Each structure stands twice: as C-alpha cells, then as structure tokens.
Amino acid sequence: RRCRVCNEIMLADALKAHIYQNHRGIKENTSSMDYVRLTYHKCKVCGKDLKFTANSITKHTKRSHNVNFKEYSQQYSAFDNVPCNLTAVATTTHNNSVMGGGD
C-alpha cells in the first residue's frame, strides 16, 4: 500500500505502524491507504480468497481453522513460493500490537 501522507510504499501491515509512528499528529485522514497492487492468497485449508496481508490471513486461519499464522504457514507450506517474507511482517506487527483491519 501507499501512505497518503508521504507516498511511501510498503506492505499493508507495515503501513499501519508507519502511520502511527510517523503521522499520528496529522489531522487529515491518515488511516486511509491506497493499494498499489491488491494481491490475494488462497487459503490452503478451505480455498477462500483472502487479501494478502498478514492480518487478514491470521484472522481467517484463527477464526476458521483454529491455527495461528505460524502454524498455518508451517503445516501447509503456505508461503514457500512467496517472494516477500510475510511471516516476518506478521511477527513484527503482532509484537508491536498494531495489527488491525479485516479479512
């Protein structure tokens, strides 16, 4: 996604932390983000199409399949052919308590 304040492009989950850390004092709507390229992930368990964000995948796997992101990734080899390290993003954003959004 692209930050509407400074136009920096990053993964959606990282952008939430970026806005909080860099733009929280700005009065304009900094929570809005523009998708640069909207990408989907097909759940390896049920086949549902999900937004390719750590948050969307985490919420879905926890609610629908009772497994956390790391378990899902390992048990189903879900991201073996993915060019970015979504697992690192999920761990970082979760530890910083800034994960939000929906699936």
Disulfide bonds with the S-S distance in Angstrom:
none
